[in-house]
Amino acid sequence: MGNKKKPTDYVEYISLGGEIAAALAVPIFLGYWLDTYFDTSPWLILVGCLVGIVNIFILIFQLSERLNKK
């Protein structure tokens, strides 16, 4: 019964979810905005998607290293 987790124990997981969402969403929205500005649709949004995917892989490897240290 002493294993109950407090709501503050989940802050790390919530922040990780926010990091993953931002790592994917920011490059995509930036690519969309640049596509509309330069009228180069869909090329820059595709570049934004690729950058977002690379960001997520980097976050996964960093998370793996953090968890292996614990």
Biopython code that builds the backbone (N, CA, C, O; Angstrom):
import numpy as np
from Bio.PDB.StructureBuilder import StructureBuilder

atoms = [
    (1, "MET", "N", (0.805, -1.184, 0.000)),
    (1, "MET", "CA", (0.000, 0.000, 0.000)),
    (1, "MET", "C", (0.853, 1.255, 0.000)),
    (1, "MET", "O", (0.350, 2.341, -0.290)),
    (2, "GLY", "N", (2.139, 1.130, 0.320)),
    (2, "GLY", "CA", (3.018, 2.284, 0.349)),
    (2, "GLY", "C", (3.545, 2.647, -1.035)),
    (2, "GLY", "O", (4.331, 3.584, -1.171)),
    (3, "ASN", "N", (3.121, 1.916, -2.060)),
    (3, "ASN", "CA", (3.612, 2.155, -3.409)),
    (3, "ASN", "C", (2.764, 3.148, -4.192)),
    (3, "ASN", "O", (2.953, 3.301, -5.398)),
    (4, "LYS", "N", (1.836, 3.824, -3.527)),
    (4, "LYS", "CA", (0.985, 4.772, -4.236)),
    (4, "LYS", "C", (1.823, 5.920, -4.766)),
    (4, "LYS", "O", (2.668, 6.474, -4.064)),
    (5, "LYS", "N", (1.571, 6.263, -6.019)),
    (5, "LYS", "CA", (2.300, 7.367, -6.622)),
    (5, "LYS", "C", (1.530, 8.659, -6.421)),
    (5, "LYS", "O", (0.301, 8.692, -6.467)),
    (6, "LYS", "N", (2.285, 9.714, -6.199)),
    (6, "LYS", "CA", (1.696, 11.036, -6.064)),
    (6, "LYS", "C", (1.543, 11.642, -7.454)),
    (6, "LYS", "O", (2.236, 11.230, -8.384)),
    (7, "PRO", "N", (0.654, 12.605, -7.609)),
    (7, "PRO", "CA", (0.515, 13.269, -8.911)),
    (7, "PRO", "C", (1.808, 13.935, -9.371)),
    (7, "PRO", "O", (2.036, 14.073, -10.572)),
    (8, "THR", "N", (2.647, 14.346, -8.441)),
    (8, "THR", "CA", (3.906, 14.982, -8.840)),
    (8, "THR", "C", (4.894, 13.981, -9.426)),
    (8, "THR", "O", (5.858, 14.381, -10.078)),
    (9, "ASP", "N", (4.671, 12.691, -9.206)),
    (9, "ASP", "CA", (5.545, 11.665, -9.785)),
    (9, "ASP", "C", (5.352, 11.543, -11.295)),
    (9, "ASP", "O", (6.221, 11.022, -11.994)),
    (10, "TYR", "N", (4.234, 12.013, -11.787)),
    (10, "TYR", "CA", (3.933, 11.890, -13.211)),
    (10, "TYR", "C", (4.363, 13.103, -14.020)),
    (10, "TYR", "O", (4.157, 13.126, -15.234)),
    (11, "VAL", "N", (4.944, 14.096, -13.398)),
    (11, "VAL", "CA", (5.355, 15.312, -14.103)),
    (11, "VAL", "C", (6.393, 14.991, -15.172)),
    (11, "VAL", "O", (6.362, 15.577, -16.254)),
    (12, "GLU", "N", (7.304, 14.080, -14.889)),
    (12, "GLU", "CA", (8.330, 13.707, -15.867)),
    (12, "GLU", "C", (7.698, 13.112, -17.123)),
    (12, "GLU", "O", (8.139, 13.397, -18.237)),
    (13, "TYR", "N", (6.664, 12.285, -16.945)),
    (13, "TYR", "CA", (6.005, 11.668, -18.090)),
    (13, "TYR", "C", (5.203, 12.689, -18.893)),
    (13, "TYR", "O", (5.174, 12.639, -20.122)),
    (14, "ILE", "N", (4.562, 13.601, -18.198)),
    (14, "ILE", "CA", (3.798, 14.647, -18.880)),
    (14, "ILE", "C", (4.734, 15.554, -19.667)),
    (14, "ILE", "O", (4.427, 15.930, -20.798)),
    (15, "SER", "N", (5.867, 15.905, -19.080)),
    (15, "SER", "CA", (6.807, 16.759, -19.798)),
    (15, "SER", "C", (7.409, 16.033, -20.995)),
    (15, "SER", "O", (7.685, 16.659, -22.018)),
    (16, "LEU", "N", (7.616, 14.731, -20.884)),
    (16, "LEU", "CA", (8.116, 13.946, -22.012)),
    (16, "LEU", "C", (7.101, 13.951, -23.159)),
    (16, "LEU", "O", (7.478, 14.087, -24.323)),
    (17, "GLY", "N", (5.843, 13.806, -22.836)),
    (17, "GLY", "CA", (4.797, 13.872, -23.863)),
    (17, "GLY", "C", (4.758, 15.232, -24.538)),
    (17, "GLY", "O", (4.570, 15.322, -25.751)),
    (18, "GLY", "N", (4.934, 16.286, -23.759)),
    (18, "GLY", "CA", (4.978, 17.629, -24.334)),
    (18, "GLY", "C", (6.184, 17.828, -25.229)),
    (18, "GLY", "O", (6.089, 18.471, -26.275)),
    (19, "GLU", "N", (7.324, 17.275, -24.819)),
    (19, "GLU", "CA", (8.536, 17.362, -25.641)),
    (19, "GLU", "C", (8.347, 16.663, -26.976)),
    (19, "GLU", "O", (8.735, 17.189, -28.019)),
    (20, "ILE", "N", (7.755, 15.484, -26.944)),
    (20, "ILE", "CA", (7.547, 14.722, -28.170)),
    (20, "ILE", "C", (6.566, 15.448, -29.087)),
    (20, "ILE", "O", (6.782, 15.526, -30.296)),
    (21, "ALA", "N", (5.494, 15.977, -28.510)),
    (21, "ALA", "CA", (4.515, 16.700, -29.320)),
    (21, "ALA", "C", (5.134, 17.947, -29.944)),
    (21, "ALA", "O", (4.903, 18.235, -31.118)),
    (22, "ALA", "N", (5.913, 18.681, -29.167)),
    (22, "ALA", "CA", (6.544, 19.895, -29.689)),
    (22, "ALA", "C", (7.610, 19.575, -30.719)),
    (22, "ALA", "O", (7.759, 20.296, -31.706)),
    (23, "ALA", "N", (8.364, 18.484, -30.494)),
    (23, "ALA", "CA", (9.432, 18.116, -31.424)),
    (23, "ALA", "C", (8.869, 17.758, -32.795)),
    (23, "ALA", "O", (9.565, 17.908, -33.800)),
    (24, "LEU", "N", (7.641, 17.293, -32.856)),
    (24, "LEU", "CA", (7.035, 16.961, -34.133)),
    (24, "LEU", "C", (6.219, 18.131, -34.681)),
    (24, "LEU", "O", (6.266, 18.404, -35.881)),
    (25, "ALA", "N", (5.484, 18.813, -33.832)),
    (25, "ALA", "CA", (4.551, 19.839, -34.300)),
    (25, "ALA", "C", (5.249, 21.118, -34.755)),
    (25, "ALA", "O", (4.847, 21.707, -35.758)),
    (26, "VAL", "N", (6.273, 21.555, -34.048)),
    (26, "VAL", "CA", (6.914, 22.836, -34.383)),
    (26, "VAL", "C", (7.527, 22.818, -35.784)),
    (26, "VAL", "O", (7.268, 23.746, -36.550)),
    (27, "PRO", "N", (8.324, 21.815, -36.163)),
    (27, "PRO", "CA", (8.856, 21.823, -37.534)),
    (27, "PRO", "C", (7.772, 21.702, -38.613)),
    (27, "PRO", "O", (7.905, 22.280, -39.692)),
    (28, "ILE", "N", (6.710, 20.959, -38.325)),
    (28, "ILE", "CA", (5.639, 20.819, -39.311)),
    (28, "ILE", "C", (4.931, 22.152, -39.509)),
    (28, "ILE", "O", (4.693, 22.560, -40.646)),
    (29, "PHE", "N", (4.590, 22.839, -38.416)),
    (29, "PHE", "CA", (3.924, 24.130, -38.543)),
    (29, "PHE", "C", (4.834, 25.178, -39.158)),
    (29, "PHE", "O", (4.379, 26.032, -39.919)),
    (30, "LEU", "N", (6.109, 25.115, -38.834)),
    (30, "LEU", "CA", (7.061, 26.041, -39.440)),
    (30, "LEU", "C", (7.167, 25.772, -40.944)),
    (30, "LEU", "O", (7.207, 26.714, -41.736)),
    (31, "GLY", "N", (7.213, 24.507, -41.341)),
    (31, "GLY", "CA", (7.243, 24.161, -42.756)),
    (31, "GLY", "C", (5.980, 24.603, -43.471)),
    (31, "GLY", "O", (6.039, 25.068, -44.609)),
    (32, "TYR", "N", (4.847, 24.463, -42.816)),
    (32, "TYR", "CA", (3.576, 24.918, -43.399)),
    (32, "TYR", "C", (3.584, 26.422, -43.599)),
    (32, "TYR", "O", (3.200, 26.923, -44.656)),
    (33, "TRP", "N", (4.025, 27.137, -42.570)),
    (33, "TRP", "CA", (4.061, 28.596, -42.665)),
    (33, "TRP", "C", (5.019, 29.055, -43.769)),
    (33, "TRP", "O", (4.699, 29.965, -44.533)),
    (34, "LEU", "N", (6.185, 28.427, -43.848)),
    (34, "LEU", "CA", (7.140, 28.792, -44.895)),
    (34, "LEU", "C", (6.614, 28.423, -46.281)),
    (34, "LEU", "O", (6.877, 29.136, -47.249)),
    (35, "ASP", "N", (5.877, 27.320, -46.387)),
    (35, "ASP", "CA", (5.257, 26.957, -47.660)),
    (35, "ASP", "C", (4.258, 28.014, -48.117)),
    (35, "ASP", "O", (4.224, 28.375, -49.293)),
    (36, "THR", "N", (3.455, 28.504, -47.195)),
    (36, "THR", "CA", (2.486, 29.527, -47.576)),
    (36, "THR", "C", (3.187, 30.850, -47.892)),
    (36, "THR", "O", (2.732, 31.597, -48.758)),
    (37, "TYR", "N", (4.278, 31.142, -47.207)),
    (37, "TYR", "CA", (5.001, 32.389, -47.430)),
    (37, "TYR", "C", (5.737, 32.379, -48.769)),
    (37, "TYR", "O", (5.683, 33.355, -49.518)),
    (38, "PHE", "N", (6.419, 31.285, -49.069)),
    (38, "PHE", "CA", (7.211, 31.189, -50.299)),
    (38, "PHE", "C", (6.460, 30.521, -51.451)),
    (38, "PHE", "O", (6.979, 30.448, -52.565)),
    (39, "ASP", "N", (5.246, 30.035, -51.196)),
    (39, "ASP", "CA", (4.424, 29.351, -52.186)),
    (39, "ASP", "C", (5.176, 28.176, -52.809)),
    (39, "ASP", "O", (5.265, 28.053, -54.030)),
    (40, "THR", "N", (5.712, 27.317, -51.946)),
    (40, "THR", "CA", (6.485, 26.149, -52.386)),
    (40, "THR", "C", (5.833, 24.837, -51.958)),
    (40, "THR", "O", (6.502, 23.813, -51.817)),
    (41, "SER", "N", (4.529, 24.884, -51.757)),
    (41, "SER", "CA", (3.815, 23.733, -51.236)),
    (41, "SER", "C", (4.065, 22.499, -52.085)),
    (41, "SER", "O", (4.078, 22.630, -53.309)),
    (42, "PRO", "N", (4.254, 21.372, -51.559)),
    (42, "PRO", "CA", (4.319, 20.844, -50.201)),
    (42, "PRO", "C", (5.737, 20.590, -49.716)),
    (42, "PRO", "O", (5.919, 19.859, -48.742)),
    (43, "TRP", "N", (6.735, 21.157, -50.350)),
    (43, "TRP", "CA", (8.113, 20.754, -50.089)),
    (43, "TRP", "C", (8.599, 21.091, -48.688)),
    (43, "TRP", "O", (9.226, 20.252, -48.040)),
    (44, "LEU", "N", (8.329, 22.275, -48.214)),
    (44, "LEU", "CA", (8.861, 22.649, -46.899)),
    (44, "LEU", "C", (8.109, 21.967, -45.762)),
    (44, "LEU", "O", (8.683, 21.724, -44.701)),
    (45, "ILE", "N", (6.843, 21.660, -45.970)),
    (45, "ILE", "CA", (6.132, 20.903, -44.934)),
    (45, "ILE", "C", (6.665, 19.468, -44.863)),
    (45, "ILE", "O", (6.709, 18.869, -43.788)),
    (46, "LEU", "N", (7.068, 18.922, -46.014)),
    (46, "LEU", "CA", (7.679, 17.591, -45.996)),
    (46, "LEU", "C", (9.031, 17.614, -45.289)),
    (46, "LEU", "O", (9.370, 16.689, -44.551)),
    (47, "VAL", "N", (9.798, 18.674, -45.520)),
    (47, "VAL", "CA", (11.069, 18.830, -44.799)),
    (47, "VAL", "C", (10.790, 18.960, -43.303)),
    (47, "VAL", "O", (11.511, 18.392, -42.483)),
    (48, "GLY", "N", (9.742, 19.709, -42.949)),
    (48, "GLY", "CA", (9.370, 19.832, -41.539)),
    (48, "GLY", "C", (8.994, 18.496, -40.928)),
    (48, "GLY", "O", (9.329, 18.228, -39.774)),
    (49, "CYS", "N", (8.303, 17.655, -41.685)),
    (49, "CYS", "CA", (7.951, 16.311, -41.197)),
    (49, "CYS", "C", (9.206, 15.485, -40.944)),
    (49, "CYS", "O", (9.321, 14.814, -39.919)),
    (50, "LEU", "N", (10.139, 15.539, -41.880)),
    (50, "LEU", "CA", (11.382, 14.775, -41.707)),
    (50, "LEU", "C", (12.180, 15.281, -40.509)),
    (50, "LEU", "O", (12.719, 14.486, -39.739)),
    (51, "VAL", "N", (12.257, 16.596, -40.351)),
    (51, "VAL", "CA", (12.969, 17.165, -39.199)),
    (51, "VAL", "C", (12.281, 16.753, -37.900)),
    (51, "VAL", "O", (12.951, 16.441, -36.916)),
    (52, "GLY", "N", (10.955, 16.750, -37.891)),
    (52, "GLY", "CA", (10.220, 16.333, -36.700)),
    (52, "GLY", "C", (10.470, 14.879, -36.350)),
    (52, "GLY", "O", (10.613, 14.537, -35.176)),
    (53, "ILE", "N", (10.523, 14.018, -37.362)),
    (53, "ILE", "CA", (10.789, 12.596, -37.117)),
    (53, "ILE", "C", (12.201, 12.403, -36.572)),
    (53, "ILE", "O", (12.411, 11.607, -35.657)),
    (54, "VAL", "N", (13.164, 13.127, -37.130)),
    (54, "VAL", "CA", (14.539, 13.046, -36.617)),
    (54, "VAL", "C", (14.587, 13.532, -35.176)),
    (54, "VAL", "O", (15.278, 12.943, -34.345)),
    (55, "ASN", "N", (13.850, 14.611, -34.870)),
    (55, "ASN", "CA", (13.799, 15.114, -33.487)),
    (55, "ASN", "C", (13.261, 14.058, -32.537)),
    (55, "ASN", "O", (13.776, 13.901, -31.430)),
    (56, "ILE", "N", (12.237, 13.336, -32.951)),
    (56, "ILE", "CA", (11.657, 12.307, -32.082)),
    (56, "ILE", "C", (12.658, 11.179, -31.844)),
    (56, "ILE", "O", (12.772, 10.685, -30.722)),
    (57, "PHE", "N", (13.388, 10.764, -32.890)),
    (57, "PHE", "CA", (14.403, 9.728, -32.698)),
    (57, "PHE", "C", (15.498, 10.199, -31.739)),
    (57, "PHE", "O", (15.968, 9.425, -30.904)),
    (58, "ILE", "N", (15.899, 11.450, -31.855)),
    (58, "ILE", "CA", (16.900, 11.997, -30.931)),
    (58, "ILE", "C", (16.372, 11.972, -29.506)),
    (58, "ILE", "O", (17.097, 11.600, -28.584)),
    (59, "LEU", "N", (15.113, 12.365, -29.313)),
    (59, "LEU", "CA", (14.518, 12.330, -27.974)),
    (59, "LEU", "C", (14.451, 10.908, -27.425)),
    (59, "LEU", "O", (14.681, 10.687, -26.236)),
    (60, "ILE", "N", (14.137, 9.951, -28.284)),
    (60, "ILE", "CA", (14.064, 8.560, -27.832)),
    (60, "ILE", "C", (15.437, 8.069, -27.383)),
    (60, "ILE", "O", (15.549, 7.399, -26.356)),
    (61, "PHE", "N", (16.486, 8.399, -28.147)),
    (61, "PHE", "CA", (17.826, 7.973, -27.750)),
    (61, "PHE", "C", (18.272, 8.657, -26.461)),
    (61, "PHE", "O", (18.927, 8.036, -25.623)),
    (62, "GLN", "N", (17.923, 9.933, -26.297)),
    (62, "GLN", "CA", (18.276, 10.633, -25.054)),
    (62, "GLN", "C", (17.526, 10.025, -23.877)),
    (62, "GLN", "O", (18.097, 9.867, -22.798)),
    (63, "LEU", "N", (16.270, 9.686, -24.065)),
    (63, "LEU", "CA", (15.475, 9.058, -23.000)),
    (63, "LEU", "C", (16.061, 7.697, -22.655)),
    (63, "LEU", "O", (16.132, 7.334, -21.481)),
    (64, "SER", "N", (16.476, 6.947, -23.654)),
    (64, "SER", "CA", (17.090, 5.638, -23.415)),
    (64, "SER", "C", (18.346, 5.769, -22.579)),
    (64, "SER", "O", (18.561, 4.988, -21.652)),
    (65, "GLU", "N", (19.174, 6.744, -22.895)),
    (65, "GLU", "CA", (20.400, 6.963, -22.110)),
    (65, "GLU", "C", (20.079, 7.370, -20.678)),
    (65, "GLU", "O", (20.727, 6.912, -19.736)),
    (66, "ARG", "N", (19.066, 8.244, -20.513)),
    (66, "ARG", "CA", (18.670, 8.666, -19.159)),
    (66, "ARG", "C", (18.172, 7.491, -18.344)),
    (66, "ARG", "O", (18.513, 7.362, -17.168)),
    (67, "LEU", "N", (17.360, 6.624, -18.961)),
    (67, "LEU", "CA", (16.808, 5.484, -18.221)),
    (67, "LEU", "C", (17.876, 4.444, -17.907)),
    (67, "LEU", "O", (17.789, 3.765, -16.884)),
    (68, "ASN", "N", (18.879, 4.306, -18.767)),
    (68, "ASN", "CA", (19.949, 3.351, -18.502)),
    (68, "ASN", "C", (20.846, 3.824, -17.365)),
    (68, "ASN", "O", (21.450, 3.004, -16.674)),
    (69, "LYS", "N", (20.940, 5.133, -17.163)),
    (69, "LYS", "CA", (21.759, 5.653, -16.063)),
    (69, "LYS", "C", (21.099, 5.414, -14.714)),
    (69, "LYS", "O", (21.786, 5.294, -13.700)),
    (70, "LYS", "N", (19.749, 5.343, -14.694)),
    (70, "LYS", "CA", (19.030, 5.169, -13.428)),
    (70, "LYS", "C", (19.104, 3.782, -12.936)),
    (70, "LYS", "O", (18.550, 3.470, -11.882)),
]
sb = StructureBuilder()
sb.init_structure("model")
sb.init_model(0)
sb.init_chain("A")
sb.init_seg("    ")
for serial, (resi, resn, name, xyz) in enumerate(atoms, 1):
    if name == "N":
        sb.init_residue(resn, " ", resi, " ")
    sb.init_atom(name, np.array(xyz, "f"), 0.0, 1.0, " ", f" {name:<3s}", serial, name[0])
structure = sb.get_structure()
